[in-house]
């Protein structure tokens, strides 16, 4: 019994965990784990989910505030987030400062700890503050945050990364300096050509049509659609523009505002060669409330649908299309950002091949005012550096003047 003693294995969340074990000199790795836990002692927890926790602490190197994302390591699952973040270097993407492993309370329980930039708040918190006060965010900040979101996405897409979970909660901002950074790369992935990926990805309100229609060979254009939803939510603070209670209702929300997709739009979805095309008609039947139309289920052959049913369906589709609200009626009446709404019209396009790219968004005329010499933040500070022609695009770089 004399060989057994109490030993401190780790300090987790500021609480000392004591366990009993056979006395032996701590290994170098254990010393490192213990030291890391002490150096990165949580000050405040700011996020919690199935992935783990996020907390604020101070860097032992320079005492600056940093955010630490603590994720349980699953040996069956490849953690792409850390690998992706190691290669990110862009002012509008959260940067990795360091990373380390710690032991959990259970045997063989290991956590990854990702140390990142700290930002004062998320775009979701910012939007909600204006919604509660029944006010609108300053026009200049809406445009500035929108531009930086596309700037970060243009960089990610250039290096082959699709974020796959763009939403206000994953966009971090500093309203005082006007800086925006894309965060949370837990769902990010390098999409290969003709590579199938899961379609149950991204949060429902920000899911593109190709994801809702289960297209498993999607592109980085799903991020552009999500970014458009994020911008619309800034124009109308705290309220998603497409707000369905489930996947079917989400599709109906798209139909209600944009009208239903055309046959050409549906043919653009790569999944149709692998998935029953009747899925599309199932959705239309459900949404249009056509209960008495009998559709013949024949894989990838809509011509097998009975003539009468097809005529009735097209008639109903025309009715839905003519009654669509349109983006302008949903947003423009509530905002002086009509030029930004025009950009959203190029984003909310069913056919992903016709949807505008992040680089094209940067050059849209709605952002011209950000590059005027008199442009200032609401606190009268100058805008952060902006790059409308990033150097990874044709090797040209024209950075906004700092004054």
C-alpha positions as CSV (number, residue, x, y, z in Angstrom):
1,X,0.0,0.0,0.0
2,X,2.9,2.3,0.6
3,X,3.5,2.2,-3.1
4,X,0.2,3.8,-3.8
5,X,-0.3,7.5,-3.4
6,X,-2.7,10.3,-4.6
7,X,-1.4,12.0,-7.7
8,X,-2.7,14.9,-9.7
9,X,-3.2,13.8,-13.3
10,X,-4.6,17.0,-14.7
11,X,-6.3,20.2,-14.0
12,X,-9.5,20.5,-16.0
13,X,-11.7,23.5,-16.2
14,X,-9.9,25.0,-13.2
15,X,-10.9,21.9,-11.0
16,X,-8.2,19.6,-9.7
17,X,-8.9,16.0,-10.5
18,X,-7.3,13.5,-8.1
19,X,-7.0,9.8,-8.8
20,X,-5.0,6.9,-7.2
21,X,-2.4,5.0,-9.1
22,X,0.8,3.1,-8.7
23,X,3.5,5.5,-7.9
24,X,6.0,6.1,-10.7
25,X,7.8,9.1,-12.1
26,X,5.5,11.1,-14.5
27,X,6.4,10.8,-18.1
28,X,7.4,13.7,-20.2
29,X,4.1,13.5,-22.1
30,X,2.1,13.6,-18.8
31,X,4.1,16.6,-17.6
32,X,3.3,18.4,-20.8
33,X,-0.4,17.6,-20.5
34,X,-0.4,18.8,-16.9
35,X,1.5,22.0,-17.8
36,X,-0.8,22.8,-20.8
37,X,-3.9,22.5,-18.6
38,X,-2.4,24.8,-16.0
39,X,-1.3,27.4,-18.6
40,X,-4.6,27.4,-20.4
41,X,-6.9,27.7,-17.4
42,X,-10.5,28.7,-18.5
43,X,-11.7,32.1,-17.6
44,X,-15.2,31.8,-19.1
45,X,-17.0,29.1,-21.1
46,X,-18.6,30.6,-24.2
47,X,-19.8,27.6,-26.1
48,X,-20.9,24.0,-25.5
49,X,-22.2,21.3,-27.8
50,X,-21.9,17.7,-28.9
51,X,-18.4,18.6,-30.2
52,X,-17.1,19.7,-26.8
53,X,-16.7,23.2,-25.2
54,X,-15.2,26.5,-26.1
55,X,-13.7,28.8,-23.4
56,X,-11.8,32.0,-23.1
57,X,-8.3,32.1,-21.5
58,X,-5.1,34.0,-21.7
59,X,-2.1,33.1,-23.7
60,X,0.9,32.2,-21.5
61,X,3.2,33.7,-24.2
62,X,1.8,37.3,-24.3
63,X,-1.2,37.3,-21.9
64,X,-3.6,38.1,-24.7
65,X,-7.1,36.7,-24.7
66,X,-7.5,33.5,-26.8
67,X,-10.3,31.0,-27.4
68,X,-9.8,27.3,-26.8
69,X,-12.0,24.7,-28.5
70,X,-11.8,21.4,-26.6
71,X,-12.9,18.4,-28.6
72,X,-13.2,14.8,-27.6
73,X,-11.0,12.7,-29.9
74,X,-12.8,9.8,-31.5
75,X,-10.3,7.3,-33.0
76,X,-12.9,6.2,-35.5
77,X,-13.3,9.7,-36.9
78,X,-10.7,11.7,-38.7
79,X,-10.6,15.3,-37.3
80,X,-10.3,17.5,-40.4
81,X,-10.6,20.7,-38.4
82,X,-7.1,20.8,-37.0
83,X,-5.5,19.7,-40.3
84,X,-7.4,22.4,-42.2
85,X,-6.7,25.2,-39.7
86,X,-2.9,24.5,-39.8
87,X,-2.9,25.7,-43.4
88,X,-5.1,28.7,-43.1
89,X,-3.6,32.2,-43.4
90,X,-6.1,34.9,-44.1
91,X,-7.3,37.9,-42.1
92,X,-10.9,36.9,-42.5
93,X,-10.4,33.3,-41.2
94,X,-9.8,32.5,-37.6
95,X,-6.2,31.5,-37.2
96,X,-4.7,28.6,-35.3
97,X,-2.2,29.7,-32.6
98,X,-1.3,26.3,-31.2
99,X,-2.9,22.9,-30.4
100,X,-2.3,20.2,-27.8
101,X,-3.9,17.1,-26.3
102,X,-5.2,16.5,-22.8
103,X,-6.5,13.5,-20.9
104,X,-10.1,13.2,-19.8
105,X,-11.6,11.6,-16.7
106,X,-12.3,8.2,-18.3
107,X,-9.6,5.7,-19.3
108,X,-8.2,6.3,-22.8
109,X,-10.2,9.6,-23.1
110,X,-8.2,12.1,-25.1
111,X,-9.2,15.7,-26.0
112,X,-7.8,17.9,-28.7
113,X,-7.4,21.5,-27.6
114,X,-7.4,24.1,-30.4
115,X,-6.1,27.6,-29.4
116,X,-7.5,30.3,-31.7
117,X,-8.1,34.0,-32.1
118,X,-10.5,35.5,-29.6
119,X,-13.3,37.7,-31.1
120,X,-15.7,39.7,-28.9
121,X,-18.9,38.3,-30.3
122,X,-20.6,36.2,-33.0
123,X,-22.6,37.7,-35.8
124,X,-25.6,35.9,-34.3
125,X,-25.3,37.8,-31.0
126,X,-24.8,41.1,-32.9
127,X,-28.0,40.5,-35.0
128,X,-30.0,39.6,-32.0
129,X,-29.0,42.8,-30.1
130,X,-30.5,44.8,-32.9
131,X,-33.6,42.7,-33.1
132,X,-34.3,43.1,-29.4
133,X,-33.9,46.8,-29.6
134,X,-36.0,46.9,-32.9
135,X,-33.2,48.7,-34.7
136,X,-31.1,48.0,-37.8
137,X,-27.3,47.6,-37.9
138,X,-25.3,50.5,-39.4
139,X,-25.3,50.3,-43.2
140,X,-21.6,50.5,-43.4
141,X,-21.1,47.5,-41.1
142,X,-23.6,45.4,-42.9
143,X,-21.6,45.9,-46.2
144,X,-18.2,45.6,-44.5
145,X,-19.1,42.3,-42.8
146,X,-20.6,41.0,-46.0
147,X,-17.5,41.9,-48.0
148,X,-15.2,40.2,-45.5
149,X,-17.4,37.1,-45.4
150,X,-16.9,36.8,-49.2
151,X,-13.2,37.6,-48.9
152,X,-12.7,34.7,-46.5
153,X,-14.8,32.4,-48.6
154,X,-12.9,33.4,-51.8
155,X,-9.7,32.4,-50.0
156,X,-11.1,29.1,-48.7
157,X,-12.5,28.1,-52.1
158,X,-9.2,29.0,-53.8
159,X,-7.3,26.5,-51.6
160,X,-10.0,23.9,-52.2
161,X,-11.8,24.2,-48.9
162,X,-15.6,24.3,-48.6
163,X,-16.7,25.4,-45.1
164,X,-20.1,23.6,-45.2
165,X,-21.5,25.3,-42.1
166,X,-21.7,29.0,-42.7
167,X,-24.2,30.6,-40.3
168,X,-24.2,33.7,-38.0
169,X,-23.1,31.6,-35.0
170,X,-19.9,30.6,-36.9
171,X,-19.0,34.1,-38.0
172,X,-17.0,36.1,-35.4
173,X,-16.8,39.9,-35.4
174,X,-15.3,42.9,-33.6
175,X,-17.8,45.8,-34.1
176,X,-15.3,48.3,-32.7
177,X,-12.6,47.5,-35.4
178,X,-15.0,46.2,-38.0
179,X,-13.1,43.0,-38.4
180,X,-14.9,39.7,-39.4
181,X,-13.5,36.2,-39.2
182,X,-15.0,32.9,-40.3
183,X,-14.7,30.3,-37.6
184,X,-15.6,26.7,-36.7
185,X,-14.1,24.5,-39.4
186,X,-15.5,21.3,-37.8
187,X,-17.5,20.6,-41.0
188,X,-15.1,21.9,-43.5
189,X,-13.8,19.6,-46.2
190,X,-11.7,19.6,-49.4
191,X,-14.2,18.6,-52.1
192,X,-12.7,16.5,-54.8
193,X,-14.0,16.4,-58.4
194,X,-16.9,14.0,-58.8
195,X,-16.6,13.1,-55.1
196,X,-19.8,12.3,-53.2
197,X,-20.3,13.9,-49.8
198,X,-23.0,13.7,-47.2
199,X,-26.0,16.0,-47.8
200,X,-27.1,16.2,-44.2
201,X,-24.7,19.0,-43.6
202,X,-25.0,22.7,-42.6
203,X,-27.8,24.2,-40.5
204,X,-31.3,24.0,-42.0
205,X,-32.0,27.7,-42.5
206,X,-28.7,28.1,-44.5
207,X,-28.9,24.9,-46.6
208,X,-28.8,25.3,-50.3
209,X,-31.4,23.8,-52.7
210,X,-28.9,21.1,-53.8
211,X,-28.5,20.0,-50.2
212,X,-32.2,20.0,-49.6
213,X,-32.7,17.9,-52.7
214,X,-30.0,15.5,-51.5
215,X,-27.5,16.2,-54.2
216,X,-24.4,14.4,-52.9
217,X,-22.0,15.8,-55.6
218,X,-22.2,19.4,-54.5
219,X,-19.7,22.2,-54.8
220,X,-18.4,25.2,-52.8
221,X,-21.5,27.1,-54.1
222,X,-23.3,25.8,-51.0
223,X,-21.2,28.3,-49.0
224,X,-22.3,31.1,-51.3
225,X,-26.0,30.3,-50.7
226,X,-25.4,30.2,-46.9
227,X,-23.5,33.5,-47.0
228,X,-26.5,35.0,-48.8
229,X,-28.8,33.8,-46.0
230,X,-26.4,35.3,-43.4
231,X,-26.5,38.7,-45.2
232,X,-30.3,38.7,-45.5
233,X,-30.3,38.1,-41.7
234,X,-28.2,41.2,-41.2
235,X,-30.6,43.2,-43.3
236,X,-33.5,41.8,-41.3
237,X,-31.7,41.2,-38.0
238,X,-32.2,38.0,-36.1
239,X,-34.7,36.4,-38.5
240,X,-33.7,33.9,-41.1
241,X,-35.1,34.7,-44.6
242,X,-35.9,31.0,-45.2
243,X,-37.4,29.7,-41.9
244,X,-38.8,26.2,-42.3
245,X,-39.6,23.9,-39.4
246,X,-38.2,20.8,-41.2
247,X,-36.6,20.0,-44.5
248,X,-39.9,19.9,-46.4
249,X,-41.0,23.2,-44.9
250,X,-37.6,24.6,-45.8
251,X,-38.1,23.8,-49.4
252,X,-41.6,25.4,-49.3
253,X,-40.0,28.5,-47.9
254,X,-37.7,28.7,-50.9
255,X,-40.7,28.2,-53.2
256,X,-42.8,30.8,-51.4
257,X,-40.1,33.5,-51.9
258,X,-38.2,32.4,-55.0
259,X,-40.9,30.3,-56.8
260,X,-40.2,26.6,-57.6
261,X,-37.2,25.6,-59.6
262,X,-37.6,24.9,-63.3
263,X,-36.9,21.6,-65.0
264,X,-33.5,23.1,-66.2
265,X,-32.7,23.9,-62.6
266,X,-33.5,20.4,-61.4
267,X,-31.4,18.9,-64.3
268,X,-28.4,20.9,-63.0
269,X,-28.4,18.8,-59.8
270,X,-25.9,16.1,-60.3
271,X,-27.7,13.6,-58.0
272,X,-30.6,13.1,-60.5
273,X,-28.7,10.3,-62.2
274,X,-28.4,8.4,-58.9
275,X,-31.7,9.4,-57.2
276,X,-35.3,9.0,-58.2
277,X,-36.4,12.2,-59.9
278,X,-39.8,11.6,-58.4
279,X,-38.4,13.0,-55.2
280,X,-38.7,16.4,-56.8
281,X,-42.3,15.8,-57.7
282,X,-43.0,14.3,-54.3
283,X,-41.9,17.6,-52.7
284,X,-43.9,19.7,-55.2
285,X,-47.0,17.5,-54.6
286,X,-46.6,17.9,-50.8
287,X,-45.9,21.7,-51.0
288,X,-48.6,22.5,-53.6
289,X,-51.1,20.4,-51.6
290,X,-52.1,18.4,-54.6
291,X,-53.5,15.4,-52.9
292,X,-55.4,13.8,-55.8
293,X,-52.7,13.6,-58.4
294,X,-51.4,10.1,-58.8
295,X,-47.7,10.1,-59.9
296,X,-46.1,7.1,-61.5
297,X,-42.8,6.4,-59.7
298,X,-40.3,5.6,-62.4
299,X,-36.6,6.3,-61.7
300,X,-35.2,9.2,-63.6
301,X,-38.0,9.3,-66.1
302,X,-40.5,12.1,-65.4
303,X,-42.1,11.5,-68.9
304,X,-43.8,8.4,-67.3
305,X,-46.0,10.7,-65.2
306,X,-49.6,10.6,-66.5
307,X,-50.5,13.5,-68.9
308,X,-53.4,14.8,-66.8
309,X,-51.3,14.7,-63.6
310,X,-48.5,16.5,-65.3
311,X,-50.8,19.2,-66.7
312,X,-52.3,19.8,-63.3
313,X,-48.9,19.9,-61.7
314,X,-47.5,22.4,-64.2
315,X,-50.6,24.6,-63.7
316,X,-50.1,24.6,-60.0
317,X,-46.4,25.3,-60.4
318,X,-47.2,28.3,-62.6
319,X,-49.5,29.5,-59.8
320,X,-46.9,29.1,-57.1
321,X,-44.3,30.9,-59.3
322,X,-46.5,33.9,-60.1
323,X,-47.3,34.2,-56.4
324,X,-43.7,34.1,-55.2
325,X,-42.9,37.0,-52.9
326,X,-39.4,37.7,-54.3
327,X,-36.3,38.8,-52.4
328,X,-37.0,42.5,-52.8
329,X,-40.4,42.4,-51.1
330,X,-39.0,40.4,-48.2
331,X,-36.0,42.7,-47.6
332,X,-35.9,45.9,-49.6
333,X,-39.0,47.5,-47.9
334,X,-37.2,47.0,-44.6
335,X,-33.8,48.3,-45.6
336,X,-31.9,51.0,-47.5
337,X,-29.5,48.3,-48.7
338,X,-31.3,47.7,-52.1
339,X,-28.0,47.4,-53.9
340,X,-27.0,44.6,-51.6
341,X,-30.4,42.9,-52.1
342,X,-29.6,43.0,-55.9
343,X,-26.5,40.9,-55.1
344,X,-28.6,38.4,-53.2
345,X,-30.7,37.9,-56.4
346,X,-27.5,36.5,-58.0
347,X,-26.9,34.3,-55.0
348,X,-30.4,32.8,-54.4
349,X,-30.3,30.9,-57.7
350,X,-31.4,27.2,-57.7
351,X,-28.8,26.1,-60.3
352,X,-25.5,26.1,-58.5
353,X,-23.5,26.5,-61.7
354,X,-25.3,29.8,-62.3
355,X,-24.8,31.0,-58.7
356,X,-22.3,33.9,-58.4
357,X,-18.9,33.0,-56.9
358,X,-17.2,34.6,-53.9
359,X,-14.7,36.4,-56.1
360,X,-17.5,37.8,-58.3
361,X,-19.3,39.0,-55.1
362,X,-16.2,41.0,-54.1
363,X,-16.4,43.0,-57.3
364,X,-20.1,43.8,-57.1
365,X,-20.9,47.4,-57.2
366,X,-22.7,47.3,-53.9
367,X,-19.3,47.3,-52.2
368,X,-17.9,50.4,-54.0
369,X,-18.6,52.7,-51.1
370,X,-16.2,50.6,-48.9
371,X,-13.3,51.8,-51.1
372,X,-14.1,55.5,-50.9
373,X,-11.5,57.5,-49.1
374,X,-14.1,59.0,-46.8
375,X,-15.4,55.6,-45.7
376,X,-15.5,55.3,-41.9
377,X,-16.9,53.0,-39.2
378,X,-19.7,54.3,-37.0
379,X,-17.1,55.1,-34.3
380,X,-15.2,57.2,-36.9
381,X,-12.3,54.8,-37.2
382,X,-10.9,53.8,-40.5
383,X,-12.1,50.6,-42.1
384,X,-9.8,47.5,-41.8
385,X,-7.7,46.7,-44.9
386,X,-9.9,45.3,-47.7
387,X,-8.7,43.4,-50.8
388,X,-11.1,43.4,-53.8
389,X,-8.6,41.8,-56.1
390,X,-6.9,39.1,-53.8
391,X,-3.4,38.1,-54.9
392,X,-4.5,34.5,-55.4
393,X,-6.7,35.7,-58.3
394,X,-4.6,36.4,-61.4
395,X,-1.7,37.4,-59.2
396,X,-3.2,40.9,-58.7
397,X,-3.5,42.7,-55.4
398,X,-5.1,46.1,-54.9
399,X,-5.4,46.7,-51.2
400,X,-7.6,49.4,-49.8
401,X,-5.7,52.4,-48.7
402,X,-5.2,52.6,-45.0
403,X,-6.3,56.2,-44.8
